[in-house]
């Protein structure tokens, strides 16, 4: 999403809440000058991508043994 500096000043709380889920580009005189984003977004996407990696019938002990075998 791209917004102007004037829009950001008028609705700061709104854009701070939106920045938790998406990147917001701030423009001035038609040029992008800043970006609002969630610093934890990469961690959330990484954690979400791991869902379903293990087979449903895998036990914690089996996954630990497999992980240690790779080291």
Chimera marker file (.cmm) of the C-alpha trace (Angstrom):
<marker_set name="trace">
<marker id="1" x="0.000" y="0.000" z="0.000" r="1" g="1" b="0" radius="0.5"/>
<marker id="2" x="1.244" y="3.455" z="-0.812" r="1" g="1" b="0" radius="0.5"/>
<marker id="3" x="0.150" y="6.618" z="1.030" r="1" g="1" b="0" radius="0.5"/>
<marker id="4" x="1.208" y="10.244" z="1.153" r="1" g="1" b="0" radius="0.5"/>
<marker id="5" x="2.816" y="11.923" z="4.133" r="1" g="1" b="0" radius="0.5"/>
<marker id="6" x="-0.330" y="14.027" z="4.633" r="1" g="1" b="0" radius="0.5"/>
<marker id="7" x="-2.490" y="10.876" z="4.755" r="1" g="1" b="0" radius="0.5"/>
<marker id="8" x="-0.104" y="9.327" z="7.281" r="1" g="1" b="0" radius="0.5"/>
<marker id="9" x="-0.276" y="12.406" z="9.506" r="1" g="1" b="0" radius="0.5"/>
<marker id="10" x="-4.069" y="12.437" z="9.437" r="1" g="1" b="0" radius="0.5"/>
<marker id="11" x="-4.539" y="8.718" z="10.111" r="1" g="1" b="0" radius="0.5"/>
<marker id="12" x="-1.394" y="7.582" z="11.921" r="1" g="1" b="0" radius="0.5"/>
<marker id="13" x="-3.138" y="5.080" z="14.226" r="1" g="1" b="0" radius="0.5"/>
<marker id="14" x="-4.873" y="3.417" z="11.269" r="1" g="1" b="0" radius="0.5"/>
<marker id="15" x="-1.622" y="2.931" z="9.359" r="1" g="1" b="0" radius="0.5"/>
<marker id="16" x="0.275" y="1.708" z="12.402" r="1" g="1" b="0" radius="0.5"/>
<marker id="17" x="-2.337" y="-1.033" z="12.794" r="1" g="1" b="0" radius="0.5"/>
<marker id="18" x="-2.156" y="-1.897" z="9.085" r="1" g="1" b="0" radius="0.5"/>
<marker id="19" x="1.640" y="-2.057" z="9.247" r="1" g="1" b="0" radius="0.5"/>
<marker id="20" x="1.308" y="-5.144" z="11.445" r="1" g="1" b="0" radius="0.5"/>
<marker id="21" x="0.049" y="-7.127" z="8.450" r="1" g="1" b="0" radius="0.5"/>
<marker id="22" x="1.379" y="-5.339" z="5.364" r="1" g="1" b="0" radius="0.5"/>
<marker id="23" x="4.097" y="-2.980" z="4.211" r="1" g="1" b="0" radius="0.5"/>
<marker id="24" x="3.115" y="0.648" z="3.825" r="1" g="1" b="0" radius="0.5"/>
<marker id="25" x="5.124" y="2.887" z="1.515" r="1" g="1" b="0" radius="0.5"/>
<marker id="26" x="5.088" y="6.589" z="2.376" r="1" g="1" b="0" radius="0.5"/>
<marker id="27" x="5.451" y="9.008" z="-0.507" r="1" g="1" b="0" radius="0.5"/>
<marker id="28" x="6.207" y="12.694" z="-0.723" r="1" g="1" b="0" radius="0.5"/>
<marker id="29" x="6.043" y="14.633" z="-3.981" r="1" g="1" b="0" radius="0.5"/>
<marker id="30" x="5.557" y="11.349" z="-5.841" r="1" g="1" b="0" radius="0.5"/>
<marker id="31" x="8.695" y="9.682" z="-4.467" r="1" g="1" b="0" radius="0.5"/>
<marker id="32" x="8.820" y="6.912" z="-1.884" r="1" g="1" b="0" radius="0.5"/>
<marker id="33" x="10.636" y="8.252" z="1.175" r="1" g="1" b="0" radius="0.5"/>
<marker id="34" x="9.888" y="5.681" z="3.889" r="1" g="1" b="0" radius="0.5"/>
<marker id="35" x="8.283" y="2.352" z="4.657" r="1" g="1" b="0" radius="0.5"/>
<marker id="36" x="6.297" y="1.082" z="7.643" r="1" g="1" b="0" radius="0.5"/>
<marker id="37" x="6.479" y="-2.655" z="8.225" r="1" g="1" b="0" radius="0.5"/>
<marker id="38" x="6.280" y="-5.260" z="10.950" r="1" g="1" b="0" radius="0.5"/>
<marker id="39" x="9.797" y="-6.223" z="12.122" r="1" g="1" b="0" radius="0.5"/>
<marker id="40" x="8.465" y="-9.633" z="13.205" r="1" g="1" b="0" radius="0.5"/>
<marker id="41" x="6.730" y="-10.439" z="9.922" r="1" g="1" b="0" radius="0.5"/>
<marker id="42" x="9.567" y="-12.660" z="8.701" r="1" g="1" b="0" radius="0.5"/>
<marker id="43" x="9.368" y="-14.736" z="11.876" r="1" g="1" b="0" radius="0.5"/>
<marker id="44" x="5.625" y="-15.157" z="11.517" r="1" g="1" b="0" radius="0.5"/>
<marker id="45" x="5.909" y="-16.247" z="7.874" r="1" g="1" b="0" radius="0.5"/>
<marker id="46" x="8.722" y="-18.657" z="8.741" r="1" g="1" b="0" radius="0.5"/>
<marker id="47" x="6.766" y="-20.226" z="11.572" r="1" g="1" b="0" radius="0.5"/>
<marker id="48" x="3.646" y="-20.508" z="9.427" r="1" g="1" b="0" radius="0.5"/>
<marker id="49" x="5.593" y="-22.210" z="6.641" r="1" g="1" b="0" radius="0.5"/>
<marker id="50" x="6.678" y="-24.948" z="9.068" r="1" g="1" b="0" radius="0.5"/>
<marker id="51" x="3.133" y="-26.165" z="9.753" r="1" g="1" b="0" radius="0.5"/>
<marker id="52" x="2.656" y="-29.596" z="8.241" r="1" g="1" b="0" radius="0.5"/>
<marker id="53" x="6.371" y="-30.377" z="7.823" r="1" g="1" b="0" radius="0.5"/>
<marker id="54" x="6.257" y="-33.392" z="10.158" r="1" g="1" b="0" radius="0.5"/>
<marker id="55" x="4.050" y="-36.376" z="9.503" r="1" g="1" b="0" radius="0.5"/>
<marker id="56" x="1.010" y="-36.434" z="11.818" r="1" g="1" b="0" radius="0.5"/>
<marker id="57" x="2.062" y="-39.732" z="13.395" r="1" g="1" b="0" radius="0.5"/>
<marker id="58" x="5.641" y="-38.597" z="14.185" r="1" g="1" b="0" radius="0.5"/>
<marker id="59" x="6.475" y="-38.434" z="17.894" r="1" g="1" b="0" radius="0.5"/>
<marker id="60" x="8.637" y="-35.798" z="19.522" r="1" g="1" b="0" radius="0.5"/>
<marker id="61" x="11.309" y="-38.397" z="20.299" r="1" g="1" b="0" radius="0.5"/>
<marker id="62" x="11.449" y="-39.557" z="16.656" r="1" g="1" b="0" radius="0.5"/>
<marker id="63" x="11.851" y="-36.008" z="15.394" r="1" g="1" b="0" radius="0.5"/>
<marker id="64" x="14.652" y="-35.350" z="17.919" r="1" g="1" b="0" radius="0.5"/>
<marker id="65" x="16.505" y="-38.522" z="16.895" r="1" g="1" b="0" radius="0.5"/>
<marker id="66" x="16.182" y="-37.583" z="13.223" r="1" g="1" b="0" radius="0.5"/>
<marker id="67" x="17.419" y="-34.047" z="13.872" r="1" g="1" b="0" radius="0.5"/>
<marker id="68" x="20.405" y="-35.245" z="15.930" r="1" g="1" b="0" radius="0.5"/>
<marker id="69" x="21.321" y="-37.762" z="13.208" r="1" g="1" b="0" radius="0.5"/>
<marker id="70" x="21.726" y="-34.882" z="10.756" r="1" g="1" b="0" radius="0.5"/>
<marker id="71" x="24.225" y="-33.036" z="12.970" r="1" g="1" b="0" radius="0.5"/>
<link id1="1" id2="2" r="1" g="1" b="0" radius="0.2"/>
<link id1="2" id2="3" r="1" g="1" b="0" radius="0.2"/>
<link id1="3" id2="4" r="1" g="1" b="0" radius="0.2"/>
<link id1="4" id2="5" r="1" g="1" b="0" radius="0.2"/>
<link id1="5" id2="6" r="1" g="1" b="0" radius="0.2"/>
<link id1="6" id2="7" r="1" g="1" b="0" radius="0.2"/>
<link id1="7" id2="8" r="1" g="1" b="0" radius="0.2"/>
<link id1="8" id2="9" r="1" g="1" b="0" radius="0.2"/>
<link id1="9" id2="10" r="1" g="1" b="0" radius="0.2"/>
<link id1="10" id2="11" r="1" g="1" b="0" radius="0.2"/>
<link id1="11" id2="12" r="1" g="1" b="0" radius="0.2"/>
<link id1="12" id2="13" r="1" g="1" b="0" radius="0.2"/>
<link id1="13" id2="14" r="1" g="1" b="0" radius="0.2"/>
<link id1="14" id2="15" r="1" g="1" b="0" radius="0.2"/>
<link id1="15" id2="16" r="1" g="1" b="0" radius="0.2"/>
<link id1="16" id2="17" r="1" g="1" b="0" radius="0.2"/>
<link id1="17" id2="18" r="1" g="1" b="0" radius="0.2"/>
<link id1="18" id2="19" r="1" g="1" b="0" radius="0.2"/>
<link id1="19" id2="20" r="1" g="1" b="0" radius="0.2"/>
<link id1="20" id2="21" r="1" g="1" b="0" radius="0.2"/>
<link id1="21" id2="22" r="1" g="1" b="0" radius="0.2"/>
<link id1="22" id2="23" r="1" g="1" b="0" radius="0.2"/>
<link id1="23" id2="24" r="1" g="1" b="0" radius="0.2"/>
<link id1="24" id2="25" r="1" g="1" b="0" radius="0.2"/>
<link id1="25" id2="26" r="1" g="1" b="0" radius="0.2"/>
<link id1="26" id2="27" r="1" g="1" b="0" radius="0.2"/>
<link id1="27" id2="28" r="1" g="1" b="0" radius="0.2"/>
<link id1="28" id2="29" r="1" g="1" b="0" radius="0.2"/>
<link id1="29" id2="30" r="1" g="1" b="0" radius="0.2"/>
<link id1="30" id2="31" r="1" g="1" b="0" radius="0.2"/>
<link id1="31" id2="32" r="1" g="1" b="0" radius="0.2"/>
<link id1="32" id2="33" r="1" g="1" b="0" radius="0.2"/>
<link id1="33" id2="34" r="1" g="1" b="0" radius="0.2"/>
<link id1="34" id2="35" r="1" g="1" b="0" radius="0.2"/>
<link id1="35" id2="36" r="1" g="1" b="0" radius="0.2"/>
<link id1="36" id2="37" r="1" g="1" b="0" radius="0.2"/>
<link id1="37" id2="38" r="1" g="1" b="0" radius="0.2"/>
<link id1="38" id2="39" r="1" g="1" b="0" radius="0.2"/>
<link id1="39" id2="40" r="1" g="1" b="0" radius="0.2"/>
<link id1="40" id2="41" r="1" g="1" b="0" radius="0.2"/>
<link id1="41" id2="42" r="1" g="1" b="0" radius="0.2"/>
<link id1="42" id2="43" r="1" g="1" b="0" radius="0.2"/>
<link id1="43" id2="44" r="1" g="1" b="0" radius="0.2"/>
<link id1="44" id2="45" r="1" g="1" b="0" radius="0.2"/>
<link id1="45" id2="46" r="1" g="1" b="0" radius="0.2"/>
<link id1="46" id2="47" r="1" g="1" b="0" radius="0.2"/>
<link id1="47" id2="48" r="1" g="1" b="0" radius="0.2"/>
<link id1="48" id2="49" r="1" g="1" b="0" radius="0.2"/>
<link id1="49" id2="50" r="1" g="1" b="0" radius="0.2"/>
<link id1="50" id2="51" r="1" g="1" b="0" radius="0.2"/>
<link id1="51" id2="52" r="1" g="1" b="0" radius="0.2"/>
<link id1="52" id2="53" r="1" g="1" b="0" radius="0.2"/>
<link id1="53" id2="54" r="1" g="1" b="0" radius="0.2"/>
<link id1="54" id2="55" r="1" g="1" b="0" radius="0.2"/>
<link id1="55" id2="56" r="1" g="1" b="0" radius="0.2"/>
<link id1="56" id2="57" r="1" g="1" b="0" radius="0.2"/>
<link id1="57" id2="58" r="1" g="1" b="0" radius="0.2"/>
<link id1="58" id2="59" r="1" g="1" b="0" radius="0.2"/>
<link id1="59" id2="60" r="1" g="1" b="0" radius="0.2"/>
<link id1="60" id2="61" r="1" g="1" b="0" radius="0.2"/>
<link id1="61" id2="62" r="1" g="1" b="0" radius="0.2"/>
<link id1="62" id2="63" r="1" g="1" b="0" radius="0.2"/>
<link id1="63" id2="64" r="1" g="1" b="0" radius="0.2"/>
<link id1="64" id2="65" r="1" g="1" b="0" radius="0.2"/>
<link id1="65" id2="66" r="1" g="1" b="0" radius="0.2"/>
<link id1="66" id2="67" r="1" g="1" b="0" radius="0.2"/>
<link id1="67" id2="68" r="1" g="1" b="0" radius="0.2"/>
<link id1="68" id2="69" r="1" g="1" b="0" radius="0.2"/>
<link id1="69" id2="70" r="1" g="1" b="0" radius="0.2"/>
<link id1="70" id2="71" r="1" g="1" b="0" radius="0.2"/>
</marker_set>
